[in-house]
Amino acid sequence: MSAGPLDGIRILEVGHILAGPYATMVLADLGAEVTKLEPPGGDLSRQVSDAYFASINRGKRSIRLDLTSEDGRARLGELAADAHALLVNLKPSAIRRFGLTYEDLRKHNEKLVCVALTGFGLSAGDDPAFDYVIQAATGIAALTGDPDGPPTLPGYSSADNSAGLTAAVALLAQIVSGRGGQLEVSLRDVMLSQLNYRAAAYLNDGVEPRRLPFGAHSYYVPAQLFPTADGYLALFVTHDGFWRSFATEAGVSGFATMAERAARREEVLAVVTAALAADTAANWEDRLRRLGVPAAKVRTLPEALAATPEVVVTAGDFRLVGSPIRVAGYEPVYGPPPRLGEHGGRPDHS
């Protein structure tokens, strides 16, 4: 089995909770050596639960480092001199106060890649920017939920996770360039970017986004959740070929083109809802997948994990979901999450 594609890449991480640690865990799973530089009290996610911490910090090293001390800042410089990248997930004022920018560290390593992962940008101030705040501020919450009910939020930290993935891409891109430098990724910008076609429709055509029942897609019809005889089914008909296959299997007719289905949305949804009521979500999933039509029963997380046992891995004492990236000839080594200061440092300073 070959080494990971990031074998030999050394990454330092300073931050708390989710976005930054998730970014570096993705890289650790690919073979990078990731070292958490933790304050005396540790990453705040250690206070949430052991399983929470493990879910975003497996396979890393931990050095306890007091960046408020001269010794701690001197040790930071030593570590930076031997690293490829530093990813920081703190408030902008803290990033500057602790000397965690490229301008601060370039004297130790001209090729160091410094990624600042913040809520609104490195120059935007310290306004609180937790995941749910960003989802509210960028229009995500306003687009989520039933149109007759209140705005709502996805059941997981989509802004933190999305920003973490974006930061990982940014970090790798700059390493590949062979140049050091300062990079910025903000949760706000990432989530606005992910509203791509929604934002484009408004900016170019003046079409203001609105919530539709059952999470319906704004362009494709039918593409949403539907009630069935037992459970809910996600049906995603994105072109006329899928519609022909579905209509034949479901015993419905008409609405041959996407343009017609979009123009007559309510009629189409009534016909599809009536047809799907004749069988269970599980049976519809089986029937439609055999025809190549995108459809899935709405499962709970326990049901989804039971259906995909191959994604569950062991990292020390924890069972976790493994890396979503498959590299031919490489199998990640899922090490345990590090104990605080396991690889160096003392409670007061490094």
VEXMIRO-930587 format. One record per residue (C-alpha): x, y, z. Coordinates in nm, 4 decimals, padded with zeros to 6 digits. Example, Ala and Ser with C-alpha at 12.3 -4.5 7.8 and 13.67 -1.06 7.14 Angstrom:
// residues 2
       px       py       pz
  01.2300 -00.4500  00.7800
  01.3670 -00.1060  00.7140
***
This chain:
// residues 350
       px       py       pz
  00.0000  00.0000  00.0000
  00.1442  00.3370 -00.1011
  00.1938  00.6414  00.1172
 -00.0787  00.9037  00.1205
 -00.0732  01.1753 -00.1454
  00.0140  01.4338  00.1217
  00.2850  01.2260  00.2867
  00.5659  01.4599  00.3967
  00.3443  01.7692  00.4123
  00.3557  01.9317  00.7556
  00.0621  02.1484  00.8614
  00.0130  02.3493  01.1780
 -00.3373  02.4229  01.3040
 -00.4462  02.6896  01.5508
 -00.8143  02.7193  01.6259
 -01.1210  02.5884  01.7949
 -01.4370  02.3851  01.7416
 -01.5109  02.2849  01.3833
 -01.4200  02.4647  01.0573
 -01.0416  02.4733  01.0970
 -01.0033  02.1342  01.2632
 -01.2252  01.9745  00.9966
 -01.0104  02.1271  00.7208
 -00.6897  01.9858  00.8630
 -00.8433  01.6462  00.9420
 -00.9329  01.6090  00.5742
 -00.5645  01.6685  00.4983
 -00.4468  01.4357  00.7760
 -00.6617  01.1580  00.6304
 -00.4661  01.2062  00.3059
 -00.1336  01.1559  00.4806
 -00.0342  01.5052  00.5960
  00.1271  01.5467  00.9367
 -00.1061  01.7835  01.1209
 -00.0062  01.9362  01.4526
 -00.2600  02.1206  01.6653
 -00.1058  02.4110  01.8552
 -00.3429  02.4271  02.1497
 -00.3692  02.6870  02.4284
 -00.3168  02.5694  02.7861
 -00.6885  02.4840  02.8194
 -00.7008  02.3077  02.4848
 -00.9276  02.3371  02.1812
 -01.2742  02.4319  02.3070
 -01.4241  02.1297  02.1302
 -01.2587  01.9143  02.3961
 -01.5213  02.0582  02.6329
 -01.8121  01.9432  02.4142
 -01.7526  01.5675  02.4285
 -01.4764  01.3197  02.3558
 -01.6628  01.1877  02.0518
 -01.7178  01.5410  01.9174
 -01.3464  01.6173  01.9460
 -01.2507  01.2856  01.7867
 -01.4838  01.3442  01.4912
 -01.2726  01.6371  01.3659
 -00.9292  01.5691  01.5146
 -00.8366  01.2068  01.4537
 -00.4825  01.1301  01.3452
 -00.3302  01.4611  01.4554
 -00.0529  01.5616  01.6909
 -00.1020  01.8083  01.9792
  00.1433  02.0588  02.1218
  00.0308  02.2785  02.4081
  00.1459  02.6318  02.3306
  00.0796  02.9557  02.5197
  00.0955  03.2183  02.2459
  00.0589  03.4969  02.5040
  00.4099  03.4179  02.6281
  00.7462  03.5001  02.4690
  00.8468  03.1341  02.4913
  00.5288  03.0299  02.3168
  00.5773  03.2740  02.0297
  00.9432  03.1682  01.9949
  00.8343  02.8048  01.9714
  00.5729  02.9028  01.7098
  00.8524  03.0461  01.4958
  01.0547  02.7257  01.5270
  00.7567  02.5150  01.4240
  00.6714  02.7480  01.1340
  01.0256  02.7203  01.0011
  00.9732  02.3486  00.9449
  00.6112  02.3571  00.8212
  00.4493  02.3875  00.4811
  00.1349  02.5589  00.6041
 -00.0422  02.7130  00.9010
 -00.4214  02.7167  00.9170
 -00.5736  02.9497  01.1746
 -00.9409  02.9540  01.2770
 -00.9669  03.2445  01.5220
 -01.1017  03.5992  01.5362
 -00.9033  03.8422  01.3182
 -00.7788  04.0369  01.6210
 -00.6492  03.7165  01.7812
 -00.4775  03.6098  01.4592
 -00.2856  03.9365  01.4572
 -00.2290  03.9524  01.8327
 -00.0721  03.6075  01.8410
  00.1466  03.6706  01.5343
 -00.0238  03.4114  01.3131
 -00.0106  03.5935  00.9787
  00.2337  03.5467  00.6928
  00.3829  03.8892  00.7581
  00.4609  03.7805  01.1133
  00.6054  03.4424  01.0181
  00.7747  03.4919  00.6822
  01.1035  03.5708  00.8580
  01.1026  03.2083  00.9727
  00.9868  03.0564  00.6425
  00.9349  03.2472  00.3157
  00.7404  02.9545  00.1665
  00.4996  02.9129  00.4559
  00.1344  02.9150  00.3472
 -00.0836  03.0935  00.6035
 -00.4598  03.0437  00.5803
 -00.6866  03.2640  00.7908
 -01.0281  03.1001  00.8256
 -01.2645  03.3582  00.9750
 -01.6304  03.4514  00.9824
 -01.6272  03.7585  00.7605
 -01.2664  03.8124  00.6523
 -00.9353  03.9015  00.8091
 -01.0082  04.2757  00.7807
 -01.3761  04.2619  00.8768
 -01.3591  04.2811  01.2543
 -01.4514  04.0381  01.5284
 -01.8287  04.0082  01.4939
 -01.9365  03.6627  01.6213
 -01.9580  03.4242  01.3282
 -02.0704  03.0810  01.4373
 -02.2208  02.8440  01.1821
 -02.5871  02.9216  01.2492
 -02.5181  03.2965  01.2504
 -02.3614  03.2692  00.9048
 -02.6496  03.0595  00.7718
 -02.8898  03.3279  00.8894
 -02.6792  03.6159  00.7562
 -02.6282  03.4731  00.4052
 -02.9854  03.3734  00.3198
 -02.9505  02.9993  00.3836
 -03.2015  02.9936  00.6690
 -03.4480  03.2065  00.4709
 -03.4379  02.9461  00.1915
 -03.4857  02.6476  00.4204
 -03.8097  02.5081  00.5607
 -04.1743  02.5122  00.4657
 -04.2931  02.8393  00.3054
 -04.5803  02.8591  00.5545
 -04.3523  02.8061  00.8520
 -04.0527  02.9864  00.9991
 -03.7084  02.9839  00.8381
 -03.5018  02.6946  00.9646
 -03.1538  02.5459  00.9541
 -03.0041  02.2213  00.8261
 -02.9478  01.9627  01.0957
 -02.5697  01.9851  01.0794
 -02.2983  02.2529  01.0568
 -02.3038  02.3126  00.6830
 -02.1248  02.6496  00.6946
 -01.8366  02.5272  00.9104
 -01.7885  02.2109  00.7086
 -01.8120  02.3885  00.3729
 -01.5660  02.6562  00.4836
 -01.3303  02.3878  00.6114
 -01.3269  02.2098  00.2759
 -01.2714  02.5398  00.0951
 -00.9819  02.6274  00.3246
 -00.8231  02.2868  00.2608
 -00.8418  02.3472 -00.1161
 -00.6948  02.6964 -00.0772
 -00.4081  02.5690  00.1362
 -00.3192  02.2932 -00.1097
 -00.3423  02.5254 -00.4103
 -00.0873  02.7634 -00.2597
  00.1450  02.4779 -00.1613
  00.1321  02.3511 -00.5209
  00.2228  02.6993 -00.6448
  00.5482  02.6743 -00.4535
  00.4974  03.0182 -00.3026
  00.4288  03.1207  00.0519
  00.1736  03.3851  00.1352
 -00.1424  03.4874  00.3144
 -00.4755  03.3331  00.2127
 -00.8202  03.4168  00.3477
 -01.1375  03.2102  00.3559
 -01.4495  03.3383  00.5309
 -01.7623  03.1444  00.6216
 -01.9786  03.4259  00.4822
 -01.8115  03.4226  00.1404
 -01.8175  03.0437  00.1174
 -02.1907  03.0209  00.1829
 -02.2731  03.3036 -00.0585
 -02.0617  03.1231 -00.3181
 -02.2568  02.8025 -00.2585
 -02.5791  02.9841 -00.3429
 -02.4376  02.9997 -00.6981
 -02.7423  02.9493 -00.9247
 -02.9775  03.1081 -00.6725
 -02.7600  03.4199 -00.6549
 -02.7133  03.4275 -01.0332
 -03.0900  03.4131 -01.0910
 -03.1365  03.7157 -00.8669
 -02.8352  03.9155 -00.9848
 -02.9043  03.8633 -01.3562
 -03.2790  03.8086 -01.3864
 -03.4163  03.9669 -01.0697
 -03.5630  03.6364 -00.9523
 -03.5757  03.6526 -00.5739
 -03.5325  03.3089 -00.4111
 -03.8297  03.1697 -00.2204
 -03.8962  02.8617 -00.0150
 -04.1021  02.5908 -00.1793
 -04.2888  02.3068 -00.0036
 -04.0964  01.9863  00.0631
 -03.7676  02.1520 -00.0310
 -03.8605  02.1636 -00.4002
 -03.5938  02.2656 -00.6504
 -03.6445  02.6058 -00.8099
 -03.5804  02.4830 -01.1664
 -03.6463  02.1082 -01.1891
 -03.9972  01.9611 -01.1607
 -04.0574  01.7195 -00.9970
 -03.7545  01.7414 -00.7707
 -03.8413  01.7399 -00.4000
 -03.9619  01.5206 -00.1151
 -04.2939  01.3403 -00.1556
 -04.5104  01.1516  00.0962
 -04.5727  00.7867  00.0118
 -04.7779  00.5039  00.1602
 -04.5008  00.4692  00.4204
 -04.2292  00.7309  00.4584
 -04.1017  01.0091  00.2362
 -03.9237  00.9789 -00.0970
 -03.6740  01.2194 -00.2542
 -03.7415  01.2224 -00.6283
 -03.5081  01.4254 -00.8489
 -03.6141  01.4448 -01.2132
 -03.3606  01.6679 -01.3876
 -03.4355  01.5879 -01.7522
 -03.7051  01.4481 -01.9773
 -03.5521  01.1016 -01.9983
 -03.5874  01.0563 -01.6243
 -03.9456  01.1778 -01.6493
 -04.0353  00.9247 -01.9190
 -03.8958  00.6390 -01.7108
 -04.0702  00.7583 -01.3954
 -04.4026  00.8247 -01.5703
 -04.4061  00.4782 -01.7259
 -04.3314  00.3086 -01.3941
 -04.5801  00.5236 -01.2014
 -04.8563  00.5001 -01.4617
 -04.8871  00.8728 -01.5292
 -04.8941  01.0598 -01.8594
 -04.8440  01.4071 -02.0022
 -04.6038  01.6868 -01.9097
 -04.3426  01.5605 -02.1554
 -04.0956  01.8474 -02.1330
 -03.9235  02.0216 -01.8434
 -04.0559  02.3561 -01.9682
 -04.4121  02.2262 -01.9494
 -04.3578  02.0687 -01.6093
 -04.2075  02.3922 -01.4727
 -04.4970  02.5985 -01.6116
 -04.7552  02.3587 -01.4684
 -04.5709  02.2792 -01.1445
 -04.8768  02.2407 -00.9206
 -05.0535  02.0062 -01.1623
 -04.7425  01.7903 -01.1956
 -04.6912  01.7729 -00.8201
 -05.0522  01.6683 -00.7650
 -05.0226  01.3864 -01.0191
 -04.6887  01.2643 -00.8817
 -04.8072  01.2812 -00.5200
 -05.1137  01.0723 -00.6023
 -04.9054  00.8131 -00.7864
 -04.6439  00.7801 -00.5122
 -04.9129  00.7276 -00.2473
 -04.9727  00.3825 -00.3962
 -04.6485  00.2322 -00.2615
 -04.3914  00.2755  00.0147
 -04.0824  00.4933 -00.0043
 -03.8562  00.1875  00.0203
 -04.0337  00.0130 -00.2672
 -04.0336  00.3260 -00.4840
 -03.6607  00.3632 -00.4256
 -03.6018  00.0083 -00.5423
 -03.8339  00.0383 -00.8433
 -03.6971  00.3696 -00.9642
 -03.3289  00.2992 -00.9074
 -03.3557 -00.0075 -01.1296
 -03.4644  00.2337 -01.4025
 -03.1813  00.4762 -01.3296
 -03.4154  00.7427 -01.1913
 -03.2641  00.9399 -00.8967
 -03.4712  00.8550 -00.5912
 -03.4112  00.7704 -00.2270
 -03.6140  00.6941  00.0793
 -03.5675  00.9593  00.3496
 -03.3609  00.7795  00.6125
 -03.2580  00.8713  00.9630
 -02.8840  00.8920  01.0315
 -02.8856  00.5522  01.2093
 -03.0602  00.4010  00.9062
 -02.8141  00.5648  00.6673
 -02.5125  00.4380  00.8627
 -02.6618  00.0890  00.8851
 -02.7021  00.0903  00.5070
 -02.3381  00.1921  00.4511
 -02.1261  00.0103  00.7110
 -01.8184  00.0464  00.4892
 -01.7911  00.4201  00.5704
 -01.7470  00.3600  00.9441
 -01.3852  00.3373  01.0593
 -01.2077  00.2966  01.3914
 -00.9749  00.5673  01.5212
 -00.8387  00.4682  01.8589
 -01.1390  00.4130  02.0850
 -01.3821  00.5857  01.8504
 -01.6006  00.4733  01.5636
 -01.6215  00.7549  01.3090
 -01.7147  00.8224  00.9493
 -01.4002  00.7853  00.7391
 -01.2567  01.0022  00.4654
 -01.4857  01.0570  00.1646
 -01.1783  01.0666 -00.0644
 -01.0691  00.7368 -00.2176
 -00.7127  00.7204 -00.3493
 -00.6143  00.4109 -00.5486
 -00.3443  00.2152 -00.3683
 -00.3749  00.4146 -00.0457
 -00.5665  00.3322  00.2685
 -00.5787  00.6045  00.5368
 -00.4428  00.5222  00.8784
 -00.7033  00.6557  01.1169
 -00.5078  00.7397  01.4286
 -00.6753  00.8375  01.7557
 -00.7381  01.2011  01.8446
 -00.4401  01.3413  02.0377
 -00.4380  01.3978  02.4088
 -00.3867  01.7632  02.4962
 -00.0135  01.8382  02.4722
  00.0640  01.4750  02.3889
  00.3469  01.5739  02.1556
  00.4983  01.8580  02.3575
  00.4276  02.1603  02.5720
  00.3441  02.2418  02.9319
  00.0297  02.4031  03.0734
  00.2008  02.7395  03.1157
  00.4133  02.7540  02.8000
  00.5826  02.5366  02.5398
***
